[in-house]
Amino acid sequence: MGGNQTSVTEFLLVGFPLSPRMKVILFRLFSVFYAFTLLGNGVILGLISLDSKLHTPMYFFLSQLATVDIAYACNTVPQMLVNLLSPAQPISFAACMTQTFLFLTFADTECFLLVVMSYDRYVAVCLPLRYSAIMSWRVCITLAVASWTLGVLLALVAMVLLLPLPFCGPQKVNHFFCEILAVLKLACADTHLNKVVVFAGVVSVLVGPLSAIVVSYSHILRAVLKIQSAEGRWKAFSTCSSHLCVVGLFYGTAMIMYVGPQHGDPQEQKKYLPLFHSLFNPMLNPLIYSLRNREVNAALRRRLGKGRPS
């Protein structure tokens, strides 16, 4: 490369190539989704914190998932909303790198949390008499800390390779946030190693955790089928149904993003699919857990009942 290059100090997020009218419609729609995401996950966190009947390992891990969902949305959605209403606003190099790091951290952490939650359900269904001993608070906190730590470390590996790269132009990131592959396209150097590391990271946090979840639920299914009464089977399965829905939602969209068939312009598809992880999934998760969970519904009714005047 020539010696007269200047380093890029800020980027422009291209966002979505839509008409001004469509951008206004999306701004209103996504603003509502964003508000519901914060409200729904905030309610889940509040209920788990305030209601003693929800002070169990299952809801402790659910509170961690709600925290990740809030962080997911807050990391990418506000900047996207700003860019929908106005011409592309510059984002500093430091802010862009921070956004990339946080997105990777939250994505990896959620994968590991879903594995931990499946293990919790495995112990609850297959080893009910030993549940309290195995899933002690010390173990729960250790598993949660390990999930966050692994998420941070995997994100750091990608960032350690990304930060030294020279960026000398162009400045336009063809995405609605600083997605790592979109940023790598702007580097003025060979990024083959970076792409290999990103792909290896994606495989490790998708295939490994998903395999562990499948193993857990295969044991759960065998245990449920051994239960004689239909009522007992339904009760055992109902404790896992919400988590199964969340796992299907998360991994389903992730598989479509990275290994699914592509039609039309793949680059444009890759802009829209991350919306599921940044906005739609975080909004739907609290709905899934509240609609399909009697204990959460009961806790909400107790809280609302206490708030009513006598």
C-alpha positions in Angstrom: 0.0 0.0 0.0 1.1 3.6 -0.6 2.8 5.7 2.0 0.3 8.6 1.8 -2.6 6.7 3.4 -4.6 8.4 6.2 -6.2 6.4 8.9 -10.0 6.4 9.1 -11.3 8.0 12.3 -15.0 7.5 11.7 -17.3 5.3 9.7 -20.7 5.8 8.0 -23.4 3.1 8.6 -25.2 2.7 5.2 -28.3 1.0 6.8 -31.2 0.0 4.7 -31.6 1.1 1.0 -35.3 2.2 1.4 -37.4 5.1 0.4 -37.8 7.9 3.0 -41.5 6.9 3.6 -40.6 3.3 4.3 -37.8 4.4 6.6 -40.3 6.5 8.6 -42.6 3.4 8.8 -39.8 1.2 10.0 -38.7 3.9 12.5 -42.1 3.8 14.1 -42.4 0.1 14.0 -38.9 -0.6 15.4 -39.4 2.1 18.1 -42.4 0.2 19.3 -40.5 -3.1 19.2 -37.6 -1.5 21.1 -39.9 -0.2 23.8 -41.6 -3.6 24.2 -38.1 -5.2 24.4 -37.0 -3.0 27.2 -40.4 -3.2 29.0 -40.8 -7.0 28.6 -37.3 -7.9 29.8 -37.5 -5.2 32.5 -40.7 -6.8 33.8 -39.1 -10.2 33.8 -36.1 -8.9 35.7 -38.3 -7.0 38.2 -40.5 -10.0 38.9 -37.6 -12.4 39.4 -35.9 -9.8 41.8 -39.1 -9.0 43.8 -40.9 -12.3 44.0 -39.3 -14.8 46.4 -41.0 -17.8 44.6 -39.0 -17.0 41.5 -35.7 -17.2 43.4 -34.7 -20.5 41.9 -31.9 -21.6 39.5 -34.2 -21.6 36.5 -35.3 -18.0 37.0 -31.8 -16.9 37.9 -30.6 -18.0 34.5 -33.7 -16.4 32.9 -32.7 -13.1 34.5 -29.3 -13.5 32.9 -30.9 -14.1 29.5 -33.1 -11.0 30.0 -30.0 -9.0 30.8 -28.4 -10.2 27.5 -31.5 -9.3 25.5 -31.7 -5.8 26.9 -28.0 -5.3 26.2 -28.4 -6.7 22.7 -31.1 -4.2 21.8 -29.3 -1.2 23.5 -26.1 -1.9 21.6 -27.5 -1.7 18.1 -31.1 -0.4 17.9 -30.7 3.3 19.0 -28.1 3.9 16.3 -30.3 2.2 13.7 -33.3 4.3 14.7 -31.2 7.5 14.3 -30.0 6.5 10.9 -33.6 5.7 9.7 -34.7 9.3 10.3 -31.7 11.2 9.1 -28.8 10.8 6.6 -26.1 8.4 7.7 -24.6 9.7 10.9 -20.9 9.1 11.4 -19.8 6.8 14.1 -16.3 7.1 15.6 -13.8 4.4 15.1 -13.7 3.7 18.8 -17.5 3.5 19.1 -17.7 1.2 16.0 -15.1 -1.2 17.5 -16.9 -1.1 20.9 -20.2 -1.9 19.2 -18.6 -4.9 17.3 -17.1 -6.2 20.5 -20.3 -5.9 22.5 -22.4 -7.6 19.8 -20.0 -10.6 19.6 -19.9 -10.8 23.4 -23.7 -10.8 23.8 -24.2 -13.3 21.0 -21.6 -15.7 22.4 -22.9 -15.3 25.9 -26.4 -16.1 24.9 -25.3 -19.3 23.3 -23.6 -20.5 26.5 -26.5 -19.4 28.7 -29.0 -21.4 26.6 -26.7 -24.5 27.1 -26.7 -23.8 30.9 -30.5 -23.5 31.0 -30.9 -26.8 29.1 -28.6 -28.4 31.7 -30.7 -27.0 34.5 -33.8 -28.5 32.9 -32.0 -31.8 32.4 -31.2 -32.0 36.1 -34.7 -30.9 37.1 -36.4 -33.6 35.0 -33.9 -36.5 35.1 -32.5 -36.0 38.6 -35.2 -34.3 40.6 -34.2 -35.7 43.9 -30.6 -34.4 43.5 -31.6 -31.1 41.9 -31.1 -28.9 45.0 -27.7 -30.4 45.7 -26.5 -30.2 42.1 -27.9 -26.8 41.2 -26.7 -25.0 44.3 -26.4 -21.2 44.2 -22.6 -21.5 44.1 -22.9 -23.7 41.0 -25.5 -21.4 39.4 -23.3 -18.3 39.8 -20.3 -20.2 38.6 -22.1 -21.3 35.4 -23.4 -17.8 34.8 -20.0 -16.2 35.3 -18.4 -18.8 33.0 -21.0 -18.0 30.3 -20.2 -14.3 30.4 -16.4 -14.9 30.6 -16.4 -17.3 27.6 -18.5 -14.8 25.7 -16.0 -12.0 26.4 -13.0 -14.1 25.7 -14.2 -15.3 22.3 -15.1 -11.7 21.3 -11.7 -10.5 22.4 -10.0 -13.1 20.1 -11.8 -11.6 17.1 -11.1 -8.0 18.3 -7.4 -8.6 18.9 -7.1 -9.5 15.2 -9.4 -6.7 14.0 -7.9 -3.7 15.9 -4.4 -3.8 14.4 -5.7 -3.7 10.8 -5.2 -0.5 8.9 -8.4 1.3 7.7 -7.6 3.9 5.1 -10.9 4.2 3.2 -13.7 3.8 2.1 -15.6 4.7 5.3 -19.0 3.3 4.5 -20.0 0.2 6.5 -22.7 -1.7 4.4 -24.8 -2.6 7.5 -27.0 -1.0 10.1 -24.4 -1.5 12.8 -20.7 -2.3 12.9 -21.0 -6.0 12.1 -17.5 -7.6 12.0 -17.6 -9.0 8.5 -18.9 -5.7 7.1 -16.1 -3.8 8.9 -13.5 -6.2 7.7 -14.3 -5.4 4.1 -13.0 -1.8 4.7 -9.6 -2.9 5.9 -6.6 -2.1 3.7 -4.9 -5.4 4.4 -5.3 -9.1 4.0 -8.2 -10.2 6.2 -8.2 -14.0 5.4 -7.0 -14.9 8.9 -9.7 -12.7 10.5 -12.5 -14.3 8.4 -11.2 -17.8 9.3 -11.2 -16.9 13.0 -14.7 -15.4 12.7 -16.0 -18.5 10.9 -14.4 -20.9 13.4 -15.9 -18.8 16.3 -19.4 -19.0 14.7 -19.1 -22.8 14.3 -17.9 -23.3 17.8 -20.6 -21.2 19.5 -23.4 -22.7 17.3 -22.5 -26.3 16.7 -21.0 -27.0 20.1 -23.7 -25.5 22.3 -26.5 -26.7 20.1 -25.1 -30.3 20.3 -25.0 -30.0 24.1 -28.6 -28.8 24.1 -29.7 -31.7 21.8 -28.0 -34.2 24.2 -29.7 -32.7 27.2 -33.2 -32.8 25.6 -32.7 -36.3 24.3 -32.2 -37.4 28.0 -35.2 -35.3 29.0 -37.4 -36.9 26.3 -36.4 -40.4 27.4 -37.2 -39.5 31.1 -40.5 -37.9 30.1 -41.6 -40.9 28.1 -41.0 -43.2 31.1 -43.6 -41.3 33.1 -46.8 -43.3 33.3 -49.5 -40.6 33.7 -50.3 -38.1 30.9 -50.6 -35.4 33.5 -47.1 -36.1 34.8 -45.6 -36.1 31.2 -47.3 -32.8 30.5 -46.0 -31.2 33.7 -42.5 -32.4 33.0 -42.5 -31.2 29.5 -44.1 -27.8 30.3 -41.1 -26.9 32.4 -39.0 -27.1 29.3 -41.4 -25.8 26.6 -40.5 -22.1 27.0 -36.8 -22.8 26.8 -37.3 -25.0 23.7 -39.1 -22.1 22.0 -36.3 -19.7 22.8 -33.6 -22.1 21.6 -35.5 -22.8 18.4 -35.9 -19.0 17.8 -32.3 -18.2 18.5 -30.6 -21.1 16.6 -33.1 -21.1 13.8 -32.4 -17.5 12.8 -28.6 -18.0 13.4 -28.5 -21.0 11.1 -30.4 -19.1 8.4 -27.9 -16.2 8.8 -24.8 -18.3 8.5 -25.6 -21.6 6.8 -29.0 -21.2 5.2 -29.8 -20.9 1.5 -29.5 -17.4 0.1 -31.6 -15.8 -2.6 -31.2 -12.5 -4.3 -28.5 -10.2 -2.9 -26.7 -12.1 0.0 -25.3 -8.8 1.3 -28.7 -7.2 1.7 -30.0 -10.4 3.4 -27.2 -10.2 5.9 -28.4 -6.8 6.9 -31.9 -7.8 7.8 -31.3 -11.2 9.5 -29.3 -9.7 12.4 -32.5 -7.8 13.3 -33.8 -11.0 14.7 -31.0 -11.2 17.2 -30.9 -7.4 17.9 -34.6 -6.7 18.1 -37.1 -9.5 17.4 -35.7 -12.3 19.6 -35.2 -10.0 22.6 -38.8 -8.8 22.2 -40.3 -12.2 21.9 -38.3 -14.0 24.6 -40.2 -12.4 27.6 -43.5 -13.0 25.8 -42.7 -16.7 25.4 -41.7 -17.0 29.1 -44.7 -15.0 30.3 -47.4 -16.7 28.1 -46.1 -20.2 28.6 -45.1 -20.1 32.2 -47.6 -20.3 35.0 -45.2 -19.2 37.7 -44.3 -16.0 35.9 -48.0 -15.3 35.3 -48.8 -15.9 38.9 -45.9 -13.7 40.0 -47.2 -10.9 37.7 -50.7 -11.2 39.1 -49.3 -11.1 42.7 -47.4 -7.9 41.9 -50.4 -6.3 40.2 -52.6 -7.3 43.1 -50.3 -5.6 45.6 -50.4 -2.5 43.5 -54.2 -2.1 43.6 -55.8 0.1 46.3 -57.6 -1.8 49.0 
